[in-house]
Amino acid sequence: MSRSKQALQKYDRLLEEYNQMSGDELSKIANSEGGHTELEVKVASDILQSDMEKNNKNSKQVQQVRENQKESKEDLLINIGKDIHSIKNMMVFFVVLTILGLLARVYWLFAIIPELF
């Protein structure tokens, strides 16, 4: 087996082992000067780097969701304003219709009924 395959297998084995460790343990391995091989330090650093990238990606997704919610709130307020405007127009229509009905009733009482008597 070639050296690169052996190194890759060792890297994969360390990766599986170190993935189960906490961030503090990985930081100690990545920052320690002695006692750890270059490969161990590289694996720990790679895991910490990928965790930071995941956190950055998650924070960007959270920020995007918040922006979408903010836009949704603005759209909701605009729609509520349109609904209130529509309700106002309907109320004006029914008030005018009621007034016209009352005027028609008054006209009927004073104009048509006296002629019958």
Jmol script that loads the backbone (N, CA, C; Angstrom):
load data "model"
ATOM      1  N   MET A   1       0.836  -1.164   0.000  1.00  0.00           N
ATOM      2  CA  MET A   1       0.000   0.000   0.000  1.00  0.00           C
ATOM      3  C   MET A   1       0.892   1.241   0.000  1.00  0.00           C
ATOM      4  N   SER A   2       0.499   2.227  -0.758  1.00  0.00           N
ATOM      5  CA  SER A   2       1.319   3.425  -0.855  1.00  0.00           C
ATOM      6  C   SER A   2       1.159   4.287   0.386  1.00  0.00           C
ATOM      7  N   ARG A   3       2.106   5.204   0.528  1.00  0.00           N
ATOM      8  CA  ARG A   3       2.085   6.082   1.716  1.00  0.00           C
ATOM      9  C   ARG A   3       0.855   6.974   1.735  1.00  0.00           C
ATOM     10  N   SER A   4       0.425   7.449   0.569  1.00  0.00           N
ATOM     11  CA  SER A   4      -0.721   8.350   0.531  1.00  0.00           C
ATOM     12  C   SER A   4      -2.004   7.631   0.955  1.00  0.00           C
ATOM     13  N   LYS A   5      -2.145   6.364   0.563  1.00  0.00           N
ATOM     14  CA  LYS A   5      -3.331   5.600   0.980  1.00  0.00           C
ATOM     15  C   LYS A   5      -3.312   5.353   2.475  1.00  0.00           C
ATOM     16  N   GLN A   6      -2.136   5.069   3.009  1.00  0.00           N
ATOM     17  CA  GLN A   6      -2.020   4.849   4.451  1.00  0.00           C
ATOM     18  C   GLN A   6      -2.331   6.140   5.211  1.00  0.00           C
ATOM     19  N   ALA A   7      -1.808   7.235   4.713  1.00  0.00           N
ATOM     20  CA  ALA A   7      -2.059   8.525   5.360  1.00  0.00           C
ATOM     21  C   ALA A   7      -3.540   8.877   5.283  1.00  0.00           C
ATOM     22  N   LEU A   8      -4.165   8.587   4.151  1.00  0.00           N
ATOM     23  CA  LEU A   8      -5.588   8.868   3.993  1.00  0.00           C
ATOM     24  C   LEU A   8      -6.426   8.017   4.935  1.00  0.00           C
ATOM     25  N   GLN A   9      -6.060   6.740   5.073  1.00  0.00           N
ATOM     26  CA  GLN A   9      -6.791   5.857   5.994  1.00  0.00           C
ATOM     27  C   GLN A   9      -6.619   6.327   7.434  1.00  0.00           C
ATOM     28  N   LYS A  10      -5.404   6.727   7.787  1.00  0.00           N
ATOM     29  CA  LYS A  10      -5.158   7.219   9.144  1.00  0.00           C
ATOM     30  C   LYS A  10      -5.949   8.513   9.375  1.00  0.00           C
ATOM     31  N   TYR A  11      -5.972   9.384   8.377  1.00  0.00           N
ATOM     32  CA  TYR A  11      -6.747  10.629   8.471  1.00  0.00           C
ATOM     33  C   TYR A  11      -8.224  10.307   8.689  1.00  0.00           C
ATOM     34  N   ASP A  12      -8.769   9.379   7.902  1.00  0.00           N
ATOM     35  CA  ASP A  12     -10.182   8.997   8.038  1.00  0.00           C
ATOM     36  C   ASP A  12     -10.473   8.408   9.410  1.00  0.00           C
ATOM     37  N   ARG A  13      -9.553   7.572   9.908  1.00  0.00           N
ATOM     38  CA  ARG A  13      -9.742   6.962  11.224  1.00  0.00           C
ATOM     39  C   ARG A  13      -9.738   8.038  12.303  1.00  0.00           C
ATOM     40  N   LEU A  14      -8.778   8.954  12.225  1.00  0.00           N
ATOM     41  CA  LEU A  14      -8.727  10.047  13.200  1.00  0.00           C
ATOM     42  C   LEU A  14      -9.956  10.951  13.082  1.00  0.00           C
ATOM     43  N   LEU A  15     -10.418  11.159  11.861  1.00  0.00           N
ATOM     44  CA  LEU A  15     -11.597  11.992  11.644  1.00  0.00           C
ATOM     45  C   LEU A  15     -12.819  11.397  12.340  1.00  0.00           C
ATOM     46  N   GLU A  16     -13.011  10.090  12.192  1.00  0.00           N
ATOM     47  CA  GLU A  16     -14.136   9.425  12.869  1.00  0.00           C
ATOM     48  C   GLU A  16     -14.000   9.525  14.381  1.00  0.00           C
ATOM     49  N   GLU A  17     -12.777   9.332  14.870  1.00  0.00           N
ATOM     50  CA  GLU A  17     -12.535   9.378  16.316  1.00  0.00           C
ATOM     51  C   GLU A  17     -12.742  10.792  16.865  1.00  0.00           C
ATOM     52  N   TYR A  18     -12.197  11.786  16.171  1.00  0.00           N
ATOM     53  CA  TYR A  18     -12.257  13.163  16.653  1.00  0.00           C
ATOM     54  C   TYR A  18     -13.636  13.787  16.476  1.00  0.00           C
ATOM     55  N   ASN A  19     -14.431  13.281  15.561  1.00  0.00           N
ATOM     56  CA  ASN A  19     -15.787  13.808  15.376  1.00  0.00           C
ATOM     57  C   ASN A  19     -16.645  13.590  16.611  1.00  0.00           C
ATOM     58  N   GLN A  20     -16.274  12.638  17.438  1.00  0.00           N
ATOM     59  CA  GLN A  20     -17.043  12.346  18.647  1.00  0.00           C
ATOM     60  C   GLN A  20     -16.598  13.201  19.832  1.00  0.00           C
ATOM     61  N   MET A  21     -15.524  13.946  19.662  1.00  0.00           N
ATOM     62  CA  MET A  21     -14.992  14.780  20.743  1.00  0.00           C
ATOM     63  C   MET A  21     -15.692  16.137  20.782  1.00  0.00           C
ATOM     64  N   SER A  22     -15.604  16.759  21.938  1.00  0.00           N
ATOM     65  CA  SER A  22     -16.185  18.097  22.085  1.00  0.00           C
ATOM     66  C   SER A  22     -15.254  19.141  21.472  1.00  0.00           C
ATOM     67  N   GLY A  23     -15.776  20.345  21.310  1.00  0.00           N
ATOM     68  CA  GLY A  23     -14.998  21.434  20.745  1.00  0.00           C
ATOM     69  C   GLY A  23     -13.801  21.799  21.605  1.00  0.00           C
ATOM     70  N   ASP A  24     -13.954  21.718  22.919  1.00  0.00           N
ATOM     71  CA  ASP A  24     -12.838  22.041  23.817  1.00  0.00           C
ATOM     72  C   ASP A  24     -11.691  21.053  23.652  1.00  0.00           C
ATOM     73  N   GLU A  25     -12.034  19.771  23.574  1.00  0.00           N
ATOM     74  CA  GLU A  25     -11.000  18.755  23.392  1.00  0.00           C
ATOM     75  C   GLU A  25     -10.281  18.948  22.059  1.00  0.00           C
ATOM     76  N   LEU A  26     -11.049  19.254  21.029  1.00  0.00           N
ATOM     77  CA  LEU A  26     -10.446  19.478  19.714  1.00  0.00           C
ATOM     78  C   LEU A  26      -9.552  20.706  19.720  1.00  0.00           C
ATOM     79  N   SER A  27      -9.970  21.749  20.417  1.00  0.00           N
ATOM     80  CA  SER A  27      -9.151  22.964  20.517  1.00  0.00           C
ATOM     81  C   SER A  27      -7.829  22.675  21.209  1.00  0.00           C
ATOM     82  N   LYS A  28      -7.877  21.846  22.251  1.00  0.00           N
ATOM     83  CA  LYS A  28      -6.639  21.489  22.958  1.00  0.00           C
ATOM     84  C   LYS A  28      -5.691  20.743  22.027  1.00  0.00           C
ATOM     85  N   ILE A  29      -6.248  19.834  21.229  1.00  0.00           N
ATOM     86  CA  ILE A  29      -5.400  19.081  20.295  1.00  0.00           C
ATOM     87  C   ILE A  29      -4.846  20.003  19.217  1.00  0.00           C
ATOM     88  N   ALA A  30      -5.706  20.856  18.661  1.00  0.00           N
ATOM     89  CA  ALA A  30      -5.291  21.734  17.563  1.00  0.00           C
ATOM     90  C   ALA A  30      -4.273  22.771  18.025  1.00  0.00           C
ATOM     91  N   ASN A  31      -4.352  23.209  19.258  1.00  0.00           N
ATOM     92  CA  ASN A  31      -3.462  24.268  19.752  1.00  0.00           C
ATOM     93  C   ASN A  31      -2.228  23.745  20.471  1.00  0.00           C
ATOM     94  N   SER A  32      -2.178  22.460  20.747  1.00  0.00           N
ATOM     95  CA  SER A  32      -1.042  21.943  21.511  1.00  0.00           C
ATOM     96  C   SER A  32       0.192  21.852  20.620  1.00  0.00           C
ATOM     97  N   GLU A  33       1.286  22.257  21.183  1.00  0.00           N
ATOM     98  CA  GLU A  33       2.553  22.260  20.452  1.00  0.00           C
ATOM     99  C   GLU A  33       3.145  20.855  20.385  1.00  0.00           C
ATOM    100  N   GLY A  34       3.147  20.145  21.474  1.00  0.00           N
ATOM    101  CA  GLY A  34       3.802  18.829  21.506  1.00  0.00           C
ATOM    102  C   GLY A  34       2.826  17.747  21.914  1.00  0.00           C
ATOM    103  N   GLY A  35       3.235  16.538  21.714  1.00  0.00           N
ATOM    104  CA  GLY A  35       2.412  15.415  22.131  1.00  0.00           C
ATOM    105  C   GLY A  35       1.454  14.930  21.065  1.00  0.00           C
ATOM    106  N   HIS A  36       1.278  15.692  20.013  1.00  0.00           N
ATOM    107  CA  HIS A  36       0.372  15.296  18.933  1.00  0.00           C
ATOM    108  C   HIS A  36       1.099  15.415  17.600  1.00  0.00           C
ATOM    109  N   THR A  37       0.792  14.500  16.741  1.00  0.00           N
ATOM    110  CA  THR A  37       1.413  14.528  15.424  1.00  0.00           C
ATOM    111  C   THR A  37       0.781  15.631  14.579  1.00  0.00           C
ATOM    112  N   GLU A  38       1.449  15.937  13.483  1.00  0.00           N
ATOM    113  CA  GLU A  38       0.921  16.954  12.576  1.00  0.00           C
ATOM    114  C   GLU A  38      -0.440  16.543  12.028  1.00  0.00           C
ATOM    115  N   LEU A  39      -0.595  15.254  11.763  1.00  0.00           N
ATOM    116  CA  LEU A  39      -1.860  14.753  11.219  1.00  0.00           C
ATOM    117  C   LEU A  39      -2.990  14.922  12.228  1.00  0.00           C
ATOM    118  N   GLU A  40      -2.717  14.634  13.509  1.00  0.00           N
ATOM    119  CA  GLU A  40      -3.734  14.795  14.545  1.00  0.00           C
ATOM    120  C   GLU A  40      -4.155  16.267  14.671  1.00  0.00           C
ATOM    121  N   VAL A  41      -3.153  17.150  14.629  1.00  0.00           N
ATOM    122  CA  VAL A  41      -3.443  18.582  14.715  1.00  0.00           C
ATOM    123  C   VAL A  41      -4.251  19.030  13.501  1.00  0.00           C
ATOM    124  N   LYS A  42      -3.895  18.520  12.310  1.00  0.00           N
ATOM    125  CA  LYS A  42      -4.610  18.889  11.089  1.00  0.00           C
ATOM    126  C   LYS A  42      -6.053  18.403  11.131  1.00  0.00           C
ATOM    127  N   VAL A  43      -6.269  17.163  11.594  1.00  0.00           N
ATOM    128  CA  VAL A  43      -7.637  16.627  11.669  1.00  0.00           C
ATOM    129  C   VAL A  43      -8.469  17.461  12.629  1.00  0.00           C
ATOM    130  N   ALA A  44      -7.918  17.777  13.790  1.00  0.00           N
ATOM    131  CA  ALA A  44      -8.659  18.579  14.770  1.00  0.00           C
ATOM    132  C   ALA A  44      -8.955  19.968  14.206  1.00  0.00           C
ATOM    133  N   SER A  45      -7.988  20.573  13.533  1.00  0.00           N
ATOM    134  CA  SER A  45      -8.199  21.890  12.939  1.00  0.00           C
ATOM    135  C   SER A  45      -9.254  21.848  11.841  1.00  0.00           C
ATOM    136  N   ASP A  46      -9.212  20.799  11.021  1.00  0.00           N
ATOM    137  CA  ASP A  46     -10.203  20.656   9.942  1.00  0.00           C
ATOM    138  C   ASP A  46     -11.618  20.528  10.502  1.00  0.00           C
ATOM    139  N   ILE A  47     -11.768  19.758  11.572  1.00  0.00           N
ATOM    140  CA  ILE A  47     -13.097  19.582  12.179  1.00  0.00           C
ATOM    141  C   ILE A  47     -13.590  20.903  12.761  1.00  0.00           C
ATOM    142  N   LEU A  48     -12.701  21.602  13.456  1.00  0.00           N
ATOM    143  CA  LEU A  48     -13.088  22.899  14.023  1.00  0.00           C
ATOM    144  C   LEU A  48     -13.442  23.889  12.922  1.00  0.00           C
ATOM    145  N   GLN A  49     -12.687  23.880  11.833  1.00  0.00           N
ATOM    146  CA  GLN A  49     -12.960  24.778  10.710  1.00  0.00           C
ATOM    147  C   GLN A  49     -14.312  24.451  10.083  1.00  0.00           C
ATOM    148  N   SER A  50     -14.609  23.163   9.897  1.00  0.00           N
ATOM    149  CA  SER A  50     -15.895  22.792   9.290  1.00  0.00           C
ATOM    150  C   SER A  50     -17.058  23.150  10.218  1.00  0.00           C
ATOM    151  N   ASP A  51     -16.838  23.033  11.529  1.00  0.00           N
ATOM    152  CA  ASP A  51     -17.882  23.443  12.480  1.00  0.00           C
ATOM    153  C   ASP A  51     -18.139  24.937  12.392  1.00  0.00           C
ATOM    154  N   MET A  52     -17.063  25.728  12.243  1.00  0.00           N
ATOM    155  CA  MET A  52     -17.242  27.173  12.129  1.00  0.00           C
ATOM    156  C   MET A  52     -17.977  27.516  10.838  1.00  0.00           C
ATOM    157  N   GLU A  53     -17.670  26.813   9.759  1.00  0.00           N
ATOM    158  CA  GLU A  53     -18.354  27.060   8.490  1.00  0.00           C
ATOM    159  C   GLU A  53     -19.833  26.711   8.601  1.00  0.00           C
ATOM    160  N   LYS A  54     -20.138  25.609   9.297  1.00  0.00           N
ATOM    161  CA  LYS A  54     -21.541  25.226   9.503  1.00  0.00           C
ATOM    162  C   LYS A  54     -22.263  26.285  10.312  1.00  0.00           C
ATOM    163  N   ASN A  55     -21.605  26.789  11.363  1.00  0.00           N
ATOM    164  CA  ASN A  55     -22.222  27.825  12.188  1.00  0.00           C
ATOM    165  C   ASN A  55     -22.464  29.091  11.377  1.00  0.00           C
ATOM    166  N   ASN A  56     -21.492  29.461  10.532  1.00  0.00           N
ATOM    167  CA  ASN A  56     -21.669  30.641   9.687  1.00  0.00           C
ATOM    168  C   ASN A  56     -22.819  30.444   8.718  1.00  0.00           C
ATOM    169  N   LYS A  57     -22.925  29.265   8.137  1.00  0.00           N
ATOM    170  CA  LYS A  57     -24.006  28.975   7.195  1.00  0.00           C
ATOM    171  C   LYS A  57     -25.347  29.017   7.916  1.00  0.00           C
ATOM    172  N   ASN A  58     -25.387  28.441   9.135  1.00  0.00           N
ATOM    173  CA  ASN A  58     -26.639  28.463   9.908  1.00  0.00           C
ATOM    174  C   ASN A  58     -27.025  29.883  10.289  1.00  0.00           C
ATOM    175  N   SER A  59     -26.053  30.704  10.665  1.00  0.00           N
ATOM    176  CA  SER A  59     -26.383  32.082  11.044  1.00  0.00           C
ATOM    177  C   SER A  59     -26.876  32.865   9.829  1.00  0.00           C
ATOM    178  N   LYS A  60     -26.314  32.587   8.646  1.00  0.00           N
ATOM    179  CA  LYS A  60     -26.796  33.250   7.436  1.00  0.00           C
ATOM    180  C   LYS A  60     -28.222  32.826   7.126  1.00  0.00           C
ATOM    181  N   GLN A  61     -28.523  31.538   7.326  1.00  0.00           N
ATOM    182  CA  GLN A  61     -29.884  31.054   7.084  1.00  0.00           C
ATOM    183  C   GLN A  61     -30.859  31.679   8.060  1.00  0.00           C
ATOM    184  N   VAL A  62     -30.469  31.796   9.317  1.00  0.00           N
ATOM    185  CA  VAL A  62     -31.330  32.422  10.323  1.00  0.00           C
ATOM    186  C   VAL A  62     -31.580  33.879   9.962  1.00  0.00           C
ATOM    187  N   GLN A  63     -30.530  34.571   9.520  1.00  0.00           N
ATOM    188  CA  GLN A  63     -30.674  35.972   9.132  1.00  0.00           C
ATOM    189  C   GLN A  63     -31.602  36.106   7.931  1.00  0.00           C
ATOM    190  N   GLN A  64     -31.495  35.195   6.983  1.00  0.00           N
ATOM    191  CA  GLN A  64     -32.361  35.236   5.806  1.00  0.00           C
ATOM    192  C   GLN A  64     -33.818  34.989   6.197  1.00  0.00           C
ATOM    193  N   VAL A  65     -34.061  34.047   7.114  1.00  0.00           N
ATOM    194  CA  VAL A  65     -35.420  33.777   7.577  1.00  0.00           C
ATOM    195  C   VAL A  65     -35.989  35.000   8.275  1.00  0.00           C
ATOM    196  N   ARG A  66     -35.171  35.679   9.079  1.00  0.00           N
ATOM    197  CA  ARG A  66     -35.638  36.886   9.770  1.00  0.00           C
ATOM    198  C   ARG A  66     -35.989  37.988   8.776  1.00  0.00           C
ATOM    199  N   GLU A  67     -35.182  38.134   7.724  1.00  0.00           N
ATOM    200  CA  GLU A  67     -35.489  39.132   6.702  1.00  0.00           C
ATOM    201  C   GLU A  67     -36.789  38.796   5.987  1.00  0.00           C
ATOM    202  N   ASN A  68     -37.001  37.506   5.706  1.00  0.00           N
ATOM    203  CA  ASN A  68     -38.246  37.088   5.062  1.00  0.00           C
ATOM    204  C   ASN A  68     -39.444  37.361   5.964  1.00  0.00           C
ATOM    205  N   GLN A  69     -39.285  37.118   7.272  1.00  0.00           N
ATOM    206  CA  GLN A  69     -40.373  37.393   8.201  1.00  0.00           C
ATOM    207  C   GLN A  69     -40.650  38.885   8.264  1.00  0.00           C
ATOM    208  N   LYS A  70     -39.597  39.697   8.215  1.00  0.00           N
ATOM    209  CA  LYS A  70     -39.777  41.145   8.247  1.00  0.00           C
ATOM    210  C   LYS A  70     -40.552  41.596   7.018  1.00  0.00           C
ATOM    211  N   GLU A  71     -40.194  41.044   5.847  1.00  0.00           N
ATOM    212  CA  GLU A  71     -40.921  41.367   4.636  1.00  0.00           C
ATOM    213  C   GLU A  71     -42.366  40.890   4.734  1.00  0.00           C
ATOM    214  N   SER A  72     -42.573  39.745   5.334  1.00  0.00           N
ATOM    215  CA  SER A  72     -43.921  39.225   5.493  1.00  0.00           C
ATOM    216  C   SER A  72     -44.750  40.136   6.387  1.00  0.00           C
ATOM    217  N   LYS A  73     -44.145  40.666   7.435  1.00  0.00           N
ATOM    218  CA  LYS A  73     -44.857  41.583   8.324  1.00  0.00           C
ATOM    219  C   LYS A  73     -45.250  42.849   7.576  1.00  0.00           C
ATOM    220  N   GLU A  74     -44.336  43.347   6.746  1.00  0.00           N
ATOM    221  CA  GLU A  74     -44.650  44.551   5.975  1.00  0.00           C
ATOM    222  C   GLU A  74     -45.782  44.275   4.994  1.00  0.00           C
ATOM    223  N   ASP A  75     -45.744  43.129   4.331  1.00  0.00           N
ATOM    224  CA  ASP A  75     -46.816  42.758   3.404  1.00  0.00           C
ATOM    225  C   ASP A  75     -48.142  42.620   4.148  1.00  0.00           C
ATOM    226  N   LEU A  76     -48.077  42.054   5.343  1.00  0.00           N
ATOM    227  CA  LEU A  76     -49.281  41.882   6.147  1.00  0.00           C
ATOM    228  C   LEU A  76     -49.884  43.235   6.503  1.00  0.00           C
ATOM    229  N   LEU A  77     -49.052  44.177   6.903  1.00  0.00           N
ATOM    230  CA  LEU A  77     -49.561  45.506   7.247  1.00  0.00           C
ATOM    231  C   LEU A  77     -50.161  46.211   6.028  1.00  0.00           C
ATOM    232  N   ILE A  78     -49.536  46.042   4.879  1.00  0.00           N
ATOM    233  CA  ILE A  78     -50.080  46.638   3.654  1.00  0.00           C
ATOM    234  C   ILE A  78     -51.437  46.022   3.334  1.00  0.00           C
ATOM    235  N   ASN A  79     -51.540  44.707   3.465  1.00  0.00           N
ATOM    236  CA  ASN A  79     -52.814  44.031   3.185  1.00  0.00           C
ATOM    237  C   ASN A  79     -53.898  44.444   4.178  1.00  0.00           C
ATOM    238  N   ILE A  80     -53.521  44.615   5.443  1.00  0.00           N
ATOM    239  CA  ILE A  80     -54.494  45.058   6.443  1.00  0.00           C
ATOM    240  C   ILE A  80     -54.990  46.456   6.084  1.00  0.00           C
ATOM    241  N   GLY A  81     -54.070  47.318   5.645  1.00  0.00           N
ATOM    242  CA  GLY A  81     -54.458  48.672   5.231  1.00  0.00           C
ATOM    243  C   GLY A  81     -55.442  48.632   4.069  1.00  0.00           C
ATOM    244  N   LYS A  82     -55.181  47.752   3.106  1.00  0.00           N
ATOM    245  CA  LYS A  82     -56.097  47.618   1.971  1.00  0.00           C
ATOM    246  C   LYS A  82     -57.460  47.103   2.435  1.00  0.00           C
ATOM    247  N   ASP A  83     -57.461  46.153   3.372  1.00  0.00           N
ATOM    248  CA  ASP A  83     -58.721  45.622   3.887  1.00  0.00           C
ATOM    249  C   ASP A  83     -59.512  46.703   4.618  1.00  0.00           C
ATOM    250  N   ILE A  84     -58.836  47.506   5.424  1.00  0.00           N
ATOM    251  CA  ILE A  84     -59.510  48.583   6.149  1.00  0.00           C
ATOM    252  C   ILE A  84     -60.104  49.587   5.166  1.00  0.00           C
ATOM    253  N   HIS A  85     -59.353  49.890   4.113  1.00  0.00           N
ATOM    254  CA  HIS A  85     -59.855  50.809   3.091  1.00  0.00           C
ATOM    255  C   HIS A  85     -61.107  50.230   2.428  1.00  0.00           C
ATOM    256  N   SER A  86     -61.096  48.948   2.128  1.00  0.00           N
ATOM    257  CA  SER A  86     -62.262  48.300   1.514  1.00  0.00           C
ATOM    258  C   SER A  86     -63.465  48.313   2.456  1.00  0.00           C
ATOM    259  N   ILE A  87     -63.234  48.043   3.727  1.00  0.00           N
ATOM    260  CA  ILE A  87     -64.324  48.057   4.705  1.00  0.00           C
ATOM    261  C   ILE A  87     -64.904  49.464   4.820  1.00  0.00           C
ATOM    262  N   LYS A  88     -64.040  50.467   4.832  1.00  0.00           N
ATOM    263  CA  LYS A  88     -64.510  51.864   4.891  1.00  0.00           C
ATOM    264  C   LYS A  88     -65.398  52.173   3.688  1.00  0.00           C
ATOM    265  N   ASN A  89     -64.978  51.760   2.498  1.00  0.00           N
ATOM    266  CA  ASN A  89     -65.775  52.009   1.288  1.00  0.00           C
ATOM    267  C   ASN A  89     -67.125  51.300   1.348  1.00  0.00           C
ATOM    268  N   MET A  90     -67.153  50.079   1.876  1.00  0.00           N
ATOM    269  CA  MET A  90     -68.420  49.364   2.011  1.00  0.00           C
ATOM    270  C   MET A  90     -69.345  50.071   2.989  1.00  0.00           C
ATOM    271  N   MET A  91     -68.769  50.555   4.099  1.00  0.00           N
ATOM    272  CA  MET A  91     -69.598  51.249   5.082  1.00  0.00           C
ATOM    273  C   MET A  91     -70.167  52.541   4.498  1.00  0.00           C
ATOM    274  N   VAL A  92     -69.365  53.282   3.748  1.00  0.00           N
ATOM    275  CA  VAL A  92     -69.853  54.498   3.100  1.00  0.00           C
ATOM    276  C   VAL A  92     -70.990  54.149   2.150  1.00  0.00           C
ATOM    277  N   PHE A  93     -70.830  53.086   1.371  1.00  0.00           N
ATOM    278  CA  PHE A  93     -71.876  52.659   0.437  1.00  0.00           C
ATOM    279  C   PHE A  93     -73.183  52.359   1.171  1.00  0.00           C
ATOM    280  N   PHE A  94     -73.112  51.600   2.271  1.00  0.00           N
ATOM    281  CA  PHE A  94     -74.334  51.234   2.987  1.00  0.00           C
ATOM    282  C   PHE A  94     -74.950  52.428   3.718  1.00  0.00           C
ATOM    283  N   VAL A  95     -74.134  53.360   4.190  1.00  0.00           N
ATOM    284  CA  VAL A  95     -74.677  54.577   4.813  1.00  0.00           C
ATOM    285  C   VAL A  95     -75.427  55.391   3.765  1.00  0.00           C
ATOM    286  N   VAL A  96     -74.828  55.567   2.574  1.00  0.00           N
ATOM    287  CA  VAL A  96     -75.492  56.302   1.502  1.00  0.00           C
ATOM    288  C   VAL A  96     -76.770  55.584   1.088  1.00  0.00           C
ATOM    289  N   LEU A  97     -76.720  54.276   0.986  1.00  0.00           N
ATOM    290  CA  LEU A  97     -77.903  53.496   0.616  1.00  0.00           C
ATOM    291  C   LEU A  97     -79.002  53.649   1.666  1.00  0.00           C
ATOM    292  N   THR A  98     -78.641  53.660   2.938  1.00  0.00           N
ATOM    293  CA  THR A  98     -79.624  53.841   4.008  1.00  0.00           C
ATOM    294  C   THR A  98     -80.255  55.231   3.932  1.00  0.00           C
ATOM    295  N   ILE A  99     -79.429  56.249   3.710  1.00  0.00           N
ATOM    296  CA  ILE A  99     -79.947  57.614   3.607  1.00  0.00           C
ATOM    297  C   ILE A  99     -80.903  57.732   2.420  1.00  0.00           C
ATOM    298  N   LEU A 100     -80.530  57.146   1.275  1.00  0.00           N
ATOM    299  CA  LEU A 100     -81.417  57.166   0.106  1.00  0.00           C
ATOM    300  C   LEU A 100     -82.727  56.438   0.395  1.00  0.00           C
ATOM    301  N   GLY A 101     -82.643  55.350   1.114  1.00  0.00           N
ATOM    302  CA  GLY A 101     -83.861  54.620   1.494  1.00  0.00           C
ATOM    303  C   GLY A 101     -84.755  55.440   2.393  1.00  0.00           C
ATOM    304  N   LEU A 102     -84.164  56.138   3.352  1.00  0.00           N
ATOM    305  CA  LEU A 102     -84.951  56.994   4.240  1.00  0.00           C
ATOM    306  C   LEU A 102     -85.590  58.145   3.462  1.00  0.00           C
ATOM    307  N   LEU A 103     -84.830  58.757   2.564  1.00  0.00           N
ATOM    308  CA  LEU A 103     -85.385  59.840   1.753  1.00  0.00           C
ATOM    309  C   LEU A 103     -86.537  59.344   0.873  1.00  0.00           C
ATOM    310  N   ALA A 104     -86.383  58.143   0.321  1.00  0.00           N
ATOM    311  CA  ALA A 104     -87.455  57.572  -0.503  1.00  0.00           C
ATOM    312  C   ALA A 104     -88.698  57.334   0.347  1.00  0.00           C
ATOM    313  N   ARG A 105     -88.512  56.853   1.579  1.00  0.00           N
ATOM    314  CA  ARG A 105     -89.652  56.615   2.476  1.00  0.00           C
ATOM    315  C   ARG A 105     -90.349  57.915   2.816  1.00  0.00           C
ATOM    316  N   VAL A 106     -89.575  58.981   3.113  1.00  0.00           N
ATOM    317  CA  VAL A 106     -90.156  60.293   3.429  1.00  0.00           C
ATOM    318  C   VAL A 106     -90.919  60.820   2.219  1.00  0.00           C
ATOM    319  N   TYR A 107     -90.334  60.714   1.037  1.00  0.00           N
ATOM    320  CA  TYR A 107     -91.021  61.155  -0.178  1.00  0.00           C
ATOM    321  C   TYR A 107     -92.322  60.385  -0.358  1.00  0.00           C
ATOM    322  N   TRP A 108     -92.275  59.094  -0.127  1.00  0.00           N
ATOM    323  CA  TRP A 108     -93.460  58.260  -0.287  1.00  0.00           C
ATOM    324  C   TRP A 108     -94.535  58.679   0.711  1.00  0.00           C
ATOM    325  N   LEU A 109     -94.129  58.979   1.949  1.00  0.00           N
ATOM    326  CA  LEU A 109     -95.102  59.374   2.960  1.00  0.00           C
ATOM    327  C   LEU A 109     -95.749  60.713   2.636  1.00  0.00           C
ATOM    328  N   PHE A 110     -94.953  61.669   2.219  1.00  0.00           N
ATOM    329  CA  PHE A 110     -95.500  63.015   2.001  1.00  0.00           C
ATOM    330  C   PHE A 110     -96.027  63.258   0.588  1.00  0.00           C
ATOM    331  N   ALA A 111     -95.545  62.557  -0.395  1.00  0.00           N
ATOM    332  CA  ALA A 111     -95.962  62.843  -1.759  1.00  0.00           C
ATOM    333  C   ALA A 111     -97.052  61.898  -2.238  1.00  0.00           C
ATOM    334  N   ILE A 112     -96.942  60.653  -1.954  1.00  0.00           N
ATOM    335  CA  ILE A 112     -97.888  59.683  -2.512  1.00  0.00           C
ATOM    336  C   ILE A 112     -99.076  59.458  -1.608  1.00  0.00           C
ATOM    337  N   ILE A 113     -98.864  59.311  -0.326  1.00  0.00           N
ATOM    338  CA  ILE A 113     -99.967  58.997   0.581  1.00  0.00           C
ATOM    339  C   ILE A 113    -100.989  60.124   0.673  1.00  0.00           C
ATOM    340  N   PRO A 114    -100.622  61.414   0.773  1.00  0.00           N
ATOM    341  CA  PRO A 114    -101.675  62.470   0.818  1.00  0.00           C
ATOM    342  C   PRO A 114    -102.549  62.474  -0.418  1.00  0.00           C
ATOM    343  N   GLU A 115    -102.057  62.056  -1.559  1.00  0.00           N
ATOM    344  CA  GLU A 115    -102.884  62.022  -2.764  1.00  0.00           C
ATOM    345  C   GLU A 115    -103.952  60.933  -2.669  1.00  0.00           C
ATOM    346  N   LEU A 116    -103.691  59.918  -1.882  1.00  0.00           N
ATOM    347  CA  LEU A 116    -104.673  58.845  -1.734  1.00  0.00           C
ATOM    348  C   LEU A 116    -105.866  59.273  -0.894  1.00  0.00           C
ATOM    349  N   PHE A 117    -105.657  60.225  -0.046  1.00  0.00           N
ATOM    350  CA  PHE A 117    -106.747  60.644   0.835  1.00  0.00           C
ATOM    351  C   PHE A 117    -107.506  61.721   0.251  1.00  0.00           C
TER     352      PHE A 117
END
end "model"
wireframe off; spacefill off
backbone 0.3
color backbone group
